[in-house]
């Protein structure tokens, strides 16, 4: 093995890991040395290493004690080593732990895992998105990117906060956007709506530039920016103003209808609306046959999702194709 390459690899290790390797190497060396110096007092390598550990850590149980001059000289070196290097290692480890915790708290620590969700922008909607995603899957890793918050607003081991501008590649790469599964970009409701939408679209372009394959959900406030959002590569667009307006219109015409909408969208309720993949044995059958079969399973089919097109309550003779998904209200 190339010795220079080993040195370069070692140099890239964190300081704590390098110190740990030094401590382990010296303890093992001292243990082997005392075993060969005093084989009668330390008949096995394990007992030699055990003595080196308790001596270097200055615990000093006294169950093994060198009796020869060379053995005691080695013990003196191990004690000096323990007072110096081992104490420095423990101090460095504690300092590194505190530094890492603070970096995580204040959004300075990069995220290293993959297949995670990324939420851009901190607001009430982002808070609810994260809350519901965690309720559905408590082990799901979620990265929150925001430049206005000074520290992570949520207390959860599965939430990783990145403080920075989402328009900058450096911030996105700290969130490991290149290996993320899905990104949700929320709008800023405190400024001009058109400016907020423009920022969301530019953020999407920056993200797609790093990870073209990521599934992107973008919140926009003005309908004029919808086409630009599609051109930027949005996989799904949430028109917040339109959805709110439609809910208000329906509430005006049919009092209390928002309770129904809320219940079928909230996955914490008993009934919820979702997509369900069609089984292979249903391909080629008509819509009416599928409805009858699903009713026996406590599921209500209300439509078909086919190639980004929603078909609500198609004709009974409508033929199911491969790749279709049922729109189901599931109990």
C-alpha angles and dihedrals in degrees: 000000000000106000092205091054090051091052092049091049091049091049090057092057118102115266092248092053092048091051091048092053090049092050093048093047094050094045092051090046091050091047092052091044096053090047091058094040094051109017092165095055093039104031096172135041090238092060090048093051090044090054090048092052097050091043096048091047088051090234092122105188090181093221089123121034128175114237103184127079093244091046092053091046088054089048089052090053092047091051091050089047090051094050091049116028100025093048089048090050092052091047092048091048091052091046092048091050092052092045092050092048092051092046089053092047095049096042098251099117119093120234113239105181127088142220090047134141120248123206116193118206130019117245139118092283092051089048091054093045091054092044094053094043089054091048090055095044117010090187095056113118113229126187119203118202118196135144099196099061118081094204140009108293094204132062108220134117089223094057116084115191122210115190112204148081110301089209091068122084091219091061093046092049090051085057088051089235090167090070099035123121102211137002127205115198113197126197128242107242095189098073138046110314094225091051091048091052092048090053091049091052093048089049089052091051091051091050095046089049089062099034113019092176098056116117106242129201114188128190115213131180104199126054091218090073096051095093092047089051090052091048089052089059105261111169093197132014125204110202098200097184093048094048091049092048093049090049090052092048092051091046089052093052098035111027114223096014091128089069088063092047092048093049097052092046097045109085091200092067126087093252123043139170120235146146118263126192115243116242117241093244090062096057108111094022123114126253094252093057091052093050092054093048094048094047088066088058094053093255127127116209112209100170152329130270110210126171096333091315124116116215110188117199099344120194116290089246092055108130120231115231133199110273095029120132127206120234100223138184101211128196 
